[in-house]
């Protein structure tokens, strides 16, 4: 009788264990599969986020290029408009109109240069080193004014030669 109970009982236990073993392995396998899918989804989200950022950067670069083209077109249009106006005025009015921009340019550069030389001289007399005086004189405002003036007078001629 003990053999019948022991054999049946042990057989049932071992049979149950062997029957549940694949199910337990499937559970752990699915757990690993879900973890792998979660990691892949996270990486895919990161990739899409990077693609979105790259697309935004591309759109921004295209917008900046369009703005630059618009600025150059406006610059060219202003030059053409002034040339047309000067030709239409004729005589002394044309000469006076043509002299306004150069005179104003010379006046602004003269005033700014005088102020900067005066400032530099007083700073140097007060004991500042020449390098410090130069750095103070070349402020961002003065540099922008100087660069804008040079660009206007020299870039204009270069663009006209190239037909732009």
C-alpha positions in Angstrom: 0.0 0.0 0.0 2.8 2.3 0.8 4.2 1.7 -2.7 0.9 2.6 -4.2 0.6 5.8 -2.3 4.3 6.6 -2.5 4.6 5.8 -6.1 1.4 7.6 -7.0 2.1 10.5 -4.8 5.7 10.9 -5.9 4.7 10.3 -9.5 2.1 13.0 -9.2 4.5 15.5 -7.6 7.2 14.8 -10.2 4.7 14.9 -13.0 3.3 18.3 -11.7 6.8 19.7 -11.4 7.8 18.6 -14.9 4.4 19.9 -16.2 4.9 23.3 -14.5 8.6 23.7 -15.4 7.9 24.8 -19.0 5.3 27.3 -17.8 7.8 28.8 -15.3 10.4 29.0 -18.0 7.9 30.7 -20.3 7.1 33.2 -17.5 10.7 34.2 -17.1 11.2 34.2 -20.9 8.2 36.6 -21.3 9.5 38.8 -18.4 12.9 39.1 -20.3 11.0 39.7 -23.5 9.0 42.5 -22.0 12.1 44.1 -20.5 13.8 43.9 -23.9 10.7 45.5 -25.6 10.7 48.3 -23.0 14.4 49.0 -23.6 13.9 49.0 -27.4 10.8 51.3 -27.0 12.9 53.7 -24.9 15.7 53.7 -27.5 13.2 54.2 -30.3 11.7 57.2 -28.4 15.2 58.7 -27.9 15.9 58.2 -31.7 12.6 59.9 -32.6 13.4 62.8 -30.2 16.8 63.2 -31.8 15.2 63.2 -35.3 12.8 65.8 -34.1 15.6 68.0 -32.8 17.5 67.6 -36.0 14.4 68.5 -38.1 13.9 71.6 -35.9 17.5 72.6 -36.4 17.2 72.1 -40.2 14.0 74.3 -40.2 15.8 76.9 -38.2 18.8 76.9 -40.6 16.4 77.2 -43.6 14.6 80.1 -41.9 17.9 81.9 -41.2 19.0 81.4 -44.8 15.7 82.8 -46.0 16.1 85.8 -43.7 19.7 86.4 -45.0 18.4 86.2 -48.6 15.7 88.7 -47.7 18.2 91.1 -46.1 20.4 90.9 -49.2 17.4 91.6 -51.4 16.3 94.5 -49.3 19.9 95.8 -49.4 20.1 95.5 -53.2 16.6 97.1 -53.5 17.7 100.1 -51.4 20.8 100.6 -53.5 18.8 100.4 -56.7 16.1 102.8 -55.4 18.7 105.4 -54.4 20.5 105.1 -57.8 17.1 105.6 -59.6 16.2 108.6 -57.4 19.6 110.3 -58.0 19.3 109.8 -61.7 15.8 111.2 -61.8 16.7 114.3 -59.7 19.5 115.4 -62.1 21.8 118.4 -61.7 22.8 119.9 -58.3 20.0 117.9 -56.5 21.6 114.7 -57.7 25.0 115.8 -56.5 23.6 116.9 -53.2 21.7 113.6 -52.8 24.7 111.5 -53.8 26.9 113.4 -51.2 24.6 112.8 -48.2 25.6 109.2 -47.4 29.4 109.8 -47.7 29.2 113.0 -45.6 27.1 111.4 -42.9 29.5 108.4 -42.9 32.5 110.7 -42.6 30.8 112.7 -39.8 29.9 109.6 -37.8 33.3 108.1 -38.1 34.9 111.4 -37.2 32.8 111.9 -34.1 33.2 108.3 -32.9 37.0 108.4 -33.6 37.4 111.7 -31.8 35.4 110.4 -28.8 37.4 107.2 -28.7 40.8 108.9 -29.0 39.8 111.3 -26.3 38.7 108.5 -24.1 41.8 106.5 -24.8 44.1 109.4 -24.2 42.5 110.2 -20.8 42.6 106.5 -19.8 46.2 106.2 -20.8 47.1 109.4 -18.8 45.2 107.9 -15.8 47.5 104.9 -15.9 45.7 102.3 -17.9 47.9 100.0 -20.0 47.7 100.4 -23.8 46.1 97.0 -24.2 43.4 97.9 -21.7 42.8 101.2 -23.4 42.5 99.5 -26.8 40.1 96.9 -25.4 37.9 99.7 -24.0 38.0 101.7 -27.2 37.0 98.7 -29.3 33.6 98.3 -27.8 31.0 96.1 -29.4 29.1 99.3 -30.5 32.1 100.8 -32.1 33.1 97.6 -33.8 29.6 97.2 -35.2 29.5 100.7 -36.5 32.9 100.4 -38.1 32.1 97.0 -39.6 28.7 98.2 -40.9 30.3 101.2 -42.5 33.1 99.3 -44.2 30.6 96.6 -45.3 28.3 99.2 -46.8 30.9 101.0 -48.8 33.1 98.1 -49.9 30.6 95.2 -49.9 28.3 97.2 -52.1 30.9 97.6 -54.8 31.8 93.9 -54.6 28.1 92.9 -54.9 27.6 95.2 -57.9 30.6 93.7 -59.7 29.2 90.2 -59.2 25.8 91.3 -60.4 24.1 90.8 -57.0 
